[in-house]
Amino acid sequence: MGKVFHCEVEYLPSPHLMQIYAGFFKLQDEGVIDLVLKPRKYEYRTIPVINATINKKYKVIYDTQDGLSWINDSEENNLQYFQQNYPVNFYFKRSFHSKMLDFKPAGCQVYPLGFNYNVHPDRNLIHLTEKLQDKFKYYIKTNSKLKSIFNKRFYYAKDFEYYPIKAIRDKVLFLTRVWNPLGEDVFSEEEKLLREKINKTRIMCLEACGQEFGDRFTGGLWQDDFSDAHFRHYVLPISQTNKSTFLKRVREHTICIATTGLYKSIGWKMGEYVAASRAIVSEKLQFEVPGNFKKDQNYFEFENQDQLLEKIDTLLRNKELLIQTMKNNYQYYNNYLKPDILVLNTLLTIANNE
């Protein structure tokens, strides 16, 4: 059987895009596609938005950027920028909102891409990495001896995936970080206020769950200069928040908490929780994803402290609901989020709209 799709794809070494490359490489290995990668150079404020050409005919963009934030400006100006600068046939957007449909470029069809998380391809990409410094970092993360010495490594799909199996004792997890509202990467008052709100919500979750669930709750902050200066009481040692430990903790905890990310995006943790078939309690999702990912089916929504504690308590008391939620996320992952399936669904969307 011949290849179904011919795919020419830009390669940009951004963590946000590794999930997309993982999907393309897996489809190539399965004999579904012919794949040609074309390295793209970094530019000033390069954002994780790449071009692809499918079947030598359709111009496609994969956009894994946080929120509606192509430029440092208002949302309306960002949408106008989107309308004026992406004359393609298909646009797949991680942070998809239906308002994009009112601003889509002429002749362009816009679709949600899905949850984003930092999964790396099962492929050595050092030959596509241009900068010598980046090549060295890549080598450290892939060399079996060096990655343990430097505590650096890549994480692949199998590292995130788990079955909808309950722990012996159901527990709640929230390992997170806070953002500096006065950081150099903050360009507007709106973004400053959003970061302050994100921090306030995350501290509320840590305090409320710690008081309510005691030793059934594991929570704390990643250590950095800002968290050390302003929230030292909640900071955990790096040994408890590094990626390897975090992924282990996700499997050990049945219920995981998710909150809004930068630019109102759905954070990486949501994708990681779904991949591990966990039950999720989350703030309201500001953006849309493909498929049947639904409130009270795949996740339970909270807007304040009382709702947060109520939703967690409901899951802890209702074992059937808890297990069914985990099964729902296992099914969703395998139908929509697994890297090869996520990319394949975009290719099928293109084929079905010819």
N, C-alpha and C positions, 0 to 999 in steps of 0.2 A: 504494500500500500504506500503510495506517495505521500509526501508531506502535504498537510491540509492548508497551512498558512506559511507565507514567506514574510519574515519580520526583520526590518532594518530599524535598529533602535540606538539612540544616543546613549553613551555611557558617561555618567557623571558620578564621581565617587562621593555620594551623599548618603548618610545613614538612612534618611527618609526613603531613599529609592532602592535600597538593597532588597526589600521585599519583592519589588517588581522584577528585579533581575533574577532573584531566586525562582520566581514563577516561570520566567522565560527559559531559563536554563533547564528546569525540570521538564518543561514541555519539549525542549530540544532533545533531551536525553530519552524521552518517551517516543520520539519519532513523529511528533505531532506537527512540529514547525521546523523550518529552516531559519536560523538566526544569524544575523550579521550585526555586530556591535561596532559603533563608530564613536571613538572617544571625543568628548566635548571639553573644551578648556573652561576653567573657572573664569568668571568675570566678577566685577565688583558686585557685592551682595548677590551672589549666585543663589537662586532659589531652586528647590528640587522640582523643577518642571522640565520634562524632556519630550522631544519629538520622536515619533516613530512613523514609519511607512509600512503599511500592511498590504501584502499581495501586490506591491509595486504600484498601488493605485490610491489607497486611502491615507490621507495625512491625519495623524492621530497624536494627541497629547496625553501624557500621564502626569498628573499634578498631585504631588503628595505634600504640598505646602500646608502649614497650619492656617486655618481660617481663610477668609477672603482677603488676602494680604499680599498681593503681588507687588505693591508699592507702599511706601510710607505715607499714607494719606487716608482720607475718610473712606468709609465703606462704599459710598456712592461713587467716589472717584475711582476706587479700586474696580468696581463693576464696570465702569466706563472704560477703564484701562483694559480689562478682560475683553470687552466687546471690540475694542479697536486693534488689539495686538495679537490675536490668536486666530487667524483665518484658516482653520482646519476643518476636516470633515467630522471628526469625533473628538470629544474632550471628556476625559474621565478624571473626575475631581474627588480627591480624598474628602475634603471639607465641603461637601456638596450641599447647597441650599436651593430650594425651588426658585428663589428670586433670581438665580443665575439665568433661568430660562428667558426672563424678560430682557436680558442683556447679551444673549448669546450672539456670536458673530454670524453674519449671513451664511446660510448653508451649513451651519455647524449643529450637530446634535450633542447634547450635554447629558452625562449620566454620572451617578455616584460611583466612585471607585471602591470604597470600603474602608474598614479600619486599617490603620497603619501601625506597624510595630517593627522593632529593630531586629529582624531576622536576616541572616546573611546567606548568600548563595552557597551551595555545596560545590564551589568551583574556585580555583585559584585565579584571582584577578590582578595579580601583581604586574603582569605585562601591560595592563591597561592603566596602571597608576603612573602618572607622569612625573610628579615631583619626587626627588630623591628622598626627602624627609618622609613623605607619605609611603614610599616603597619600604623604608626601614620600619615604620610603624606596622605596615601590613605584614612584613616578615616576622616581626615579634609576635603578632597575634596568631600566626599560623605554624610557627616552629614549635614542636612539642616541648622542647626544653626551655626555650626563651619565654614562651607565654606563661609558664608557671613561675619563672623567676621574676618577670615584670608584672605578674598578675593581670595580664591583658590577653583577651581571646575574643574570637567571634562566636556568635551563638546562632545555631541553625534551627530549622523547623522542628526537628526532633527534640531539641532542648526545651521548647515551649509546650509541646503537645502532651496531653495527658487524657486519661479516660474519666468519665463521670462517676468516679469512685469517691464515696464519702470517707472522711477520716474517722478514726475510732471515736474521737471526741470533736464535735463540730466547733470550729474556732473562726475568728474574724481577723482579717488582715488589712492593714493600711500603712504601707511604707511609702513615703512620698518625699517631696522637696518643696521649698519655698523659693519665690523669685524676688529679686531685688527690684523694687518699683522705680528706683533711681539709677538703674543700670545704664551702661553706654548704649545698649540695644533698645532702649525705650525712647520712642520718637514722638509720642503724643500724650496728652493728659488722659485721654481715654484708655490707653494701654497702661499707664501708671495706675489708674483707678482699678482696672481689671486685675492687675497683679496684686494689689492690696486686697481685693475681694477674694481672689484665689487663696492667698495666704490665710486670710481670716477664716475661710471655710475649712481649709485643711487643718488648722489648729483646732477649730471647733470639733471636727471629727475625732481628732486624737484625744482631746479632753473628754468629750462626751462618752466615747466608746471605752476609754480607759476606766472611767468612773462606773459605767453601767455593767461592763462585762468582765472586768477584772482580769484574771489570768486566762480568760478565754479570748482575750484581745491581744494582738501583736501589732504595735504601731510605733512610728517614730519618723524622724527626718534624716535625709541625706546630709552629710556634713560638708559645708563649704563656708567661706568667709561670712556670707550674709546670715546663714542659719546660726553660726557660732556667735555672731554679734547680737542677734535679736531674739533667737528662740533656743538658746543653749539648753534649756531644760528638756527639750524634746529630741535633741540630736543624739543619734546612735553612732557607735563606732563604725568605721568603714567596713570592718569585717562582717557586720550584720546587715549591711545594705548593698554590698557589691552584687553584681548581676547573678553570679552563681548562687549565692545565698538567697537572693530574692526569688529566683525561680524555684528553688527548693521550698521556700516558705509558701509560695503560691500553692504548690501541690499539697502541703500540709494543712492548709486552711480551706475550709469549705466555702466560706463567704468572703468576698473581697470587695473593697470600697473603691469607687472611681469618682473623680471630680473633674470639673471643667479645666481644660488646658489653656495655653496661650492662644490669643486671638479667638477665644471661645471654642477652640477646637476640642474634639474628642481625643483624649490623651492616649499614648501608647499602651498604658496599662489595660485599657478596655480590650484591645486586641489580644494582649497577653493572657488576660483572664479567660477570654473566649477560647483561645487555643488550648488552655488547660482545663476546659470544661468546668469552670467554677460558677457558683451562684454569685450574682453581682448586684450590689446596691449602689446606685449612681445618681449624681445630679442629672437634671434634665439634659437630654442631648440636643445641642444647638444645630447639628447637621444630620444629614440623612445618609444611610448606607443601603446597599442593594439587599433584596430578599426580605425575608419575614422576621427580621430582628425587631421584637416588639416589647413594649413595657408590660410588665406583669407576666411575661412569658420567658424572656431572656434576661431581663434585669428589672429591678424594682427602684422606683424613682423617689428621691427626697428633695425637698426644698429648704428644710430647716432641721434643727436638732431633733425635735420631737418625731418628725417623719423618719429621719435616719434611724433612730433607735427602734421605732415601731416596726419598720420594714425588716430590720435585722432580727428582731425578736420573733416576728411572724415566721421567718425562715427557720429559726432555731427550734421553734415549737412544732412546725408542720414538716415532718420528715418527707412525706410524699411530695409536697410542693418543692422542697429543697432538691430532692433527687431529680424531679421532672425538669426543673430549671437547668440543672447541670446537663441532663440529656439533651435539652433543647439547644444549649450552647455547643455541645459536641456535634450535633447535627448541623448547626449553622456553620461551624468552622469547616466541616468537611464539604459543605455545599457552596460556600461563598468566600471564606477567608483564607483557607490554605493557599499558599502562594501560587501554585500552579493552577488551582481552580479559580482564584481571583483573576489571574491574567487570562485564562481560557474563557471565562465568562465575558471579558471585554472583547475578545476575538469573535466569540459567537454573536455578541451584540452587533458587531460590525457586519458579520456575514448575514445575519437575519434582517439587516436594514439596507441591503444592497438594492 
